[in-house]
Amino acid sequence: MIKTPRYGYGQLLLALLLSALAFPLAAHPPGLSSVDISLQPQRMLVKITFALQDIEAFAPMDSDLDAEVSDAEREAAKPTIARLLAQQFRIAVDEQDQQPQSEGLVSFDDQNNAHVEFQYPAASGHQLLVQSKLLAQMPEGHREYLTIKQADEITLAENMLNQARDQIVVVIDGTAEKNASEGTFIDFFKLGIEHILTGYDHLLFLLGLLAVTHNFWPALKIITFFTIAHSITLACAGLNLVQLPSSFVEPFIAATIVYVGLENLIRGEHPKGRQWLTFGFGLVHGFGFAGVLQELEISSAGGGILLPLLSFNLGIETGQISVAAIVLPLIWWLNGKASIAPLFLKSCSVVVSLMGAYWLVERTLL
């Protein structure tokens, strides 16, 4: 008679759990870009910001095909980038298309983003149409955050454009109220959900923390402390009160994942003060969440930051709670089986530590 291995059933469930976690690790979140339009008495200023990787397919920079883009190659690509955006970005006043008054001014930052500034004639009319035709050529899911402000920084309109909705029409004669606040709330709420569901480093960190729990109360403390901590730093970063460079934040986030996995292996299923560890590390994860708003330059939007910040954070919390509601019952069931629990905790913690170590190396050395 063939005996069933002692850990057979537990190993199967563990493999399913880890496979479900690891499956999307190679995926990438949708691209994000932003357009900021300032309506001034003598001109319209348009600033477009996007990740270089989103535009390289249309404006190749690696001219010598050595798989590296040098500073000289970036500089040489500036005119091509400016022409491309001038052709694919449409502004019309009272149905009359407007043309840039000069070539776009292109600059790059240390986060692999490009910034392109155009000057258009002053918008002297009743309706302003803005269309981003390049969205049709971007990968599915790409979104572009658009803000239109008067010279006094009062926001006339804000919206999240995508392939299905690549334009907006705004009344600019002073009679219009702020546009699309409800739509903006929903857009950033959805963005927050998507960010946490595709933020595999944040989810893996949370999984490592929750793997030692056996019931509702310890898990609630961990989730609550994580939520409070990252909400504090997300707000501070979004309001430009505190800023940390991503070159520090991203490796540190990876290091927190390694630490939690190793602590599980060393201290077992009863590490003391885990909620305080969660709070401390959660502060750094909040700066990681803020990177999305900074990439869209939401932090520069003055009073307009509050609605996106609130809805984005609510989206993160909703996604986080949804994941926990699915994963926690399985964790508690596994931890309730004396024959399975030790293998589950050790295996899960090893995976957490190894993935954290991989991200740490990738973000510091590669």
C-alpha positions in Angstrom: 0.0 0.0 0.0 1.4 3.4 -1.0 1.4 5.9 1.9 0.5 9.5 1.3 3.4 11.8 2.2 2.9 13.6 5.4 3.0 17.0 3.7 1.4 16.1 0.5 -1.9 18.0 0.8 -0.2 21.0 2.5 2.5 21.1 -0.1 -0.2 21.2 -2.9 -2.0 24.1 -1.3 1.3 25.9 -0.6 2.3 25.4 -4.2 -1.0 26.8 -5.4 -0.6 29.8 -3.1 2.9 30.6 -4.1 2.2 30.0 -7.8 -0.7 32.4 -7.7 1.6 35.0 -6.0 4.5 34.5 -8.4 2.5 34.3 -11.6 2.3 38.1 -12.3 5.9 38.9 -11.2 7.0 39.5 -14.8 4.0 41.8 -15.6 4.3 45.5 -15.8 1.7 48.1 -14.7 0.1 50.3 -17.4 2.0 53.4 -18.5 1.2 56.8 -17.0 1.8 60.3 -18.4 0.5 63.8 -17.6 -0.4 67.0 -19.4 -0.5 70.3 -17.5 -2.0 73.3 -19.4 -1.8 76.8 -18.1 -4.0 79.4 -19.7 -2.1 82.7 -19.4 -3.2 86.2 -20.8 -0.5 86.1 -23.6 -0.1 82.4 -24.2 -1.0 78.8 -23.4 1.8 76.8 -21.7 1.6 73.0 -22.2 3.8 70.6 -20.3 3.8 66.9 -21.2 5.5 64.4 -19.0 6.0 60.7 -19.7 8.3 57.8 -19.1 11.0 57.4 -21.7 10.2 53.7 -22.1 6.7 54.6 -23.3 8.0 56.8 -26.1 11.1 54.8 -27.3 9.1 52.8 -29.7 8.1 55.9 -31.6 11.4 57.9 -31.0 14.2 55.4 -30.8 17.2 56.7 -28.9 19.7 53.8 -29.0 21.2 54.8 -32.4 24.3 52.6 -32.1 22.2 49.6 -31.0 24.4 48.8 -28.1 21.4 48.3 -25.7 22.4 51.4 -23.8 21.2 55.0 -24.2 24.0 57.5 -23.6 23.6 61.1 -22.7 24.6 62.1 -26.2 21.9 59.8 -27.7 19.3 61.3 -25.4 20.3 64.8 -26.5 20.1 63.8 -30.2 16.6 62.4 -29.7 15.1 65.6 -28.4 14.0 67.1 -31.7 12.4 63.8 -32.7 10.5 63.7 -29.4 9.3 67.3 -29.7 8.1 66.8 -33.3 6.3 63.6 -32.4 4.4 65.2 -29.6 3.6 68.3 -31.6 2.0 66.1 -34.3 0.1 63.9 -31.9 -1.1 66.5 -29.5 -4.1 68.6 -30.6 -5.4 71.9 -29.2 -8.4 73.7 -30.7 -10.1 76.9 -29.6 -13.7 77.2 -30.9 -13.0 74.4 -33.3 -9.9 76.1 -34.8 -6.7 74.1 -34.4 -3.8 75.9 -32.8 -0.2 75.4 -33.6 2.8 75.6 -31.3 4.6 79.0 -31.5 8.0 77.3 -31.2 9.6 73.9 -31.1 9.0 71.9 -27.9 11.6 72.3 -25.1 12.6 68.8 -24.0 14.3 67.9 -20.8 15.0 64.7 -18.8 15.0 63.9 -15.1 16.8 61.3 -13.1 13.7 59.1 -13.0 13.8 58.3 -16.7 11.0 60.7 -17.4 10.9 63.2 -20.3 9.3 66.7 -20.0 8.3 68.6 -23.1 7.0 72.2 -23.0 5.1 73.9 -25.7 3.8 77.5 -26.1 0.6 78.0 -27.9 -1.3 81.3 -28.7 -3.5 82.6 -25.9 -6.9 80.8 -25.7 -9.2 83.7 -26.6 -12.5 82.0 -27.2 -15.4 80.0 -25.6 -14.4 76.4 -25.9 -11.0 74.6 -25.6 -10.6 71.1 -27.0 -7.5 69.1 -26.0 -6.8 65.7 -27.6 -3.9 63.3 -27.1 -3.8 61.3 -30.2 -0.7 59.4 -29.2 -2.8 57.4 -26.7 -4.2 55.3 -29.6 -0.6 54.1 -30.3 0.3 53.4 -26.7 -0.1 50.0 -25.0 -3.6 49.2 -23.8 -4.2 50.6 -20.4 -2.0 53.7 -20.8 -3.5 56.7 -19.0 -2.8 60.4 -19.2 -3.7 62.8 -16.4 -4.8 66.1 -17.8 -5.1 69.4 -15.9 -6.2 72.8 -17.3 -5.6 75.8 -15.1 -6.1 79.5 -15.4 -3.2 81.9 -14.8 -4.3 82.3 -11.1 -3.8 78.5 -10.7 -7.6 77.9 -10.4 -8.2 74.5 -12.0 -10.8 74.5 -14.8 -10.6 70.8 -15.6 -8.9 67.6 -14.6 -9.4 64.3 -16.2 -7.8 60.9 -16.8 -7.6 60.3 -20.5 -7.2 56.9 -22.1 -7.6 55.2 -25.5 -11.3 55.2 -25.3 -11.5 58.8 -24.1 -8.6 60.7 -25.6 -10.0 64.2 -25.5 -11.8 66.8 -23.4 -13.7 69.9 -24.2 -13.7 72.7 -21.6 -15.6 76.1 -21.5 -12.9 78.7 -20.9 -14.8 82.0 -20.9 -15.0 82.2 -17.1 -18.5 80.8 -16.7 -17.5 77.1 -16.3 -17.2 75.4 -13.0 -14.5 72.9 -12.3 -14.8 69.9 -14.6 -15.1 66.2 -13.9 -14.4 66.0 -10.2 -16.5 62.9 -9.8 -14.7 61.3 -12.8 -11.3 62.2 -11.3 -12.2 60.6 -8.0 -13.2 57.4 -9.7 -10.2 57.4 -12.0 -7.7 57.8 -9.1 -9.6 55.3 -7.0 -9.3 52.8 -9.7 -5.6 53.7 -10.2 -5.0 53.1 -6.5 -6.6 49.6 -6.7 -4.6 48.8 -9.8 -1.4 50.1 -8.2 -1.6 47.9 -5.1 -2.8 44.8 -7.2 0.3 45.2 -9.5 2.6 46.4 -6.7 3.9 42.9 -6.1 6.7 44.1 -3.8 4.1 45.7 -1.4 1.9 42.7 -1.5 4.8 40.3 -0.8 5.8 42.5 2.1 2.3 42.3 3.5 2.1 38.5 2.9 5.4 38.0 4.8 3.9 40.0 7.7 0.5 38.1 7.7 2.0 34.7 7.3 2.6 34.4 11.1 -1.0 35.2 12.0 -3.6 32.7 13.1 -6.7 34.7 13.5 -8.4 38.1 12.9 -7.0 40.3 15.6 -3.3 40.1 14.9 -4.0 40.4 11.2 -6.1 43.5 11.8 -3.4 45.2 13.8 -0.8 44.6 11.1 -3.1 45.8 8.3 -4.2 48.9 10.3 -0.6 49.9 11.2 0.5 49.4 7.6 -2.4 51.5 6.4 -1.8 54.4 8.9 1.9 54.4 8.2 1.8 54.5 4.4 -1.1 57.0 4.4 1.0 59.4 6.5 4.0 59.4 4.1 1.8 59.2 1.0 0.2 62.4 2.1 3.5 64.1 3.1 5.0 63.2 -0.3 1.9 64.2 -2.2 1.7 67.6 -0.4 5.5 68.1 -1.0 6.1 68.2 2.8 8.7 65.4 2.6 10.5 64.0 -0.4 12.8 61.0 -0.7 14.5 59.9 -3.9 13.3 56.7 -5.5 17.0 55.6 -5.6 16.7 55.2 -1.8 13.0 54.3 -1.5 12.8 51.4 -3.9 15.9 49.5 -2.6 14.8 50.1 0.9 11.3 48.6 0.2 13.1 45.5 -1.2 15.2 45.4 2.0 12.1 45.4 4.2 10.8 42.4 2.3 14.1 40.5 2.9 14.0 41.5 6.6 10.4 40.3 7.2 11.1 36.9 5.5 14.3 36.4 7.6 12.6 37.4 10.8 9.9 34.8 10.1 12.6 32.1 9.7 14.6 33.1 12.7 11.9 34.1 15.2 9.1 31.7 14.0 5.4 32.3 14.2 5.4 34.6 17.3 7.6 37.6 16.5 7.0 40.3 19.1 6.0 43.9 18.3 5.3 43.1 14.6 2.8 45.9 14.4 5.5 48.4 15.2 7.8 46.9 12.6 5.0 47.1 10.2 4.5 50.8 11.0 8.1 51.7 10.6 8.5 49.9 7.3 5.1 51.1 6.2 6.3 54.7 6.3 8.8 53.9 3.5 6.3 52.0 1.5 4.1 55.1 1.5 6.9 57.0 -0.4 6.8 54.1 -2.9 3.0 54.6 -3.4 3.6 58.3 -3.8 5.8 57.6 -6.7 2.8 57.2 -9.0 1.4 60.6 -8.1 4.8 62.2 -8.5 5.2 60.5 -11.9 2.0 62.2 -12.9 3.2 65.4 -11.3 0.1 65.5 -9.1 2.1 67.0 -6.3 2.6 70.2 -8.4 -1.2 70.7 -8.8 -1.7 73.0 -5.8 -5.1 72.6 -4.3 -5.9 70.0 -6.9 -3.8 67.4 -5.0 -6.4 66.7 -2.3 -9.0 64.8 -4.3 -6.5 62.6 -6.3 -4.6 61.9 -3.0 -7.7 60.9 -1.1 -9.2 58.8 -3.9 -5.9 57.1 -4.7 -5.3 56.2 -1.1 -8.8 54.8 -0.8 -8.2 52.7 -3.8 -5.0 51.3 -2.3 -6.8 50.4 0.9 -9.7 48.8 -1.0 -7.3 46.7 -3.0 -5.3 45.8 0.0 -8.3 44.7 2.0 -9.6 42.7 -0.9 -6.3 40.8 -1.2 -6.2 40.2 2.5 -9.8 38.9 2.5 -8.9 36.3 -0.1 -5.5 35.3 1.3 -6.0 35.4 5.1 -8.5 32.5 5.4 -6.1 30.3 3.5 -3.2 31.4 5.8 -5.2 30.8 8.9 -6.3 27.4 7.6 -2.7 26.4 6.9 -1.5 27.7 10.2 -4.3 25.8 12.0 -2.9 22.5 10.7 -0.1 21.3 13.0 1.4 19.1 10.2 1.4 21.9 7.6 2.0 25.1 9.5 5.8 24.8 10.0 6.4 24.0 6.3 4.1 26.8 5.2 5.8 29.4 7.2 9.3 28.4 6.3 8.5 27.9 2.6 6.6 31.2 2.4 9.3 33.1 4.2 12.1 31.7 1.9 10.1 32.8 -1.1 9.6 36.3 0.4 13.3 36.7 1.3 14.5 35.5 -2.1 12.2 37.7 -4.1 13.1 40.7 -1.8 16.8 39.9 -2.4 16.3 39.8 -6.1 14.6 43.2 -6.1 17.3 44.6 -3.8 20.0 43.5 -6.3 18.0 44.7 -9.3 17.4 48.1 -7.8 20.9 48.8 -6.6 23.3 47.0 -9.0 21.4 46.5 -12.3 
